[in-house]
């Protein structure tokens, strides 16, 4: 337990960053109907289940033109 408390100041910003990125990506997936490949369901699964990397993959490869 002491190791967890020791790393807590490092983990809190990472957790906040990950949650913020996931929420922004999820809102974007839900609001926009155009994707480079895949569909809305596919991107929701990627964003929610692949923590940290899922939202980044969506913004780099999945986000379609407006």
C-alpha positions in Angstrom: 0.0 0.0 0.0 2.9 2.3 0.7 4.1 1.9 -2.9 0.7 3.0 -4.2 0.7 6.1 -2.1 4.2 6.9 -3.2 3.1 6.8 -6.9 -0.2 8.6 -6.3 1.1 12.1 -7.3 2.2 10.7 -10.6 -0.9 8.6 -11.2 -3.5 11.3 -10.6 -2.6 13.5 -13.6 -2.4 10.4 -15.8 -5.8 9.3 -14.7 -7.3 12.7 -15.3 -5.6 13.0 -18.7 -6.9 9.6 -19.7 -10.5 10.3 -18.6 -10.5 13.6 -20.3 -9.1 12.2 -23.6 -11.6 9.3 -23.5 -14.6 11.6 -22.9 -13.6 14.0 -25.6 -13.1 11.1 -28.1 -16.4 9.5 -27.1 -18.3 12.7 -27.5 -16.7 13.2 -30.9 -17.6 9.6 -32.0 -21.2 10.1 -31.0 -21.7 13.5 -32.6 -19.9 12.9 -35.9 -21.3 10.4 -38.5 -18.2 10.3 -40.8 -15.2 8.0 -40.1 -12.2 7.1 -42.3 -13.0 3.4 -41.7 -15.2 1.5 -39.3 -18.5 2.5 -37.8 -19.7 4.2 -34.7 -19.9 1.0 -32.6 -16.4 0.0 -33.6 -15.0 3.3 -32.5 -16.9 3.4 -29.2 -15.4 0.0 -28.3 -11.9 1.2 -29.3 -12.2 4.4 -27.3 -13.6 2.8 -24.2 -11.7 -0.5 -24.0 -8.2 0.5 -25.1 -7.3 3.0 -22.4 -5.0 5.9 -23.4 -4.2 4.4 -26.8 -7.8 4.0 -28.0 -8.7 7.7 -28.1 -5.3 8.5 -29.7 -5.9 5.9 -32.4 -9.4 7.4 -33.0 -8.0 10.9 -33.4 -5.2 9.8 -35.7 -6.8 7.2 -37.8 -10.6 7.2 -37.4 -11.8 10.7 -37.3 -13.3 11.6 -40.7 -13.6 14.9 -42.5 -16.3 17.2 -41.3 
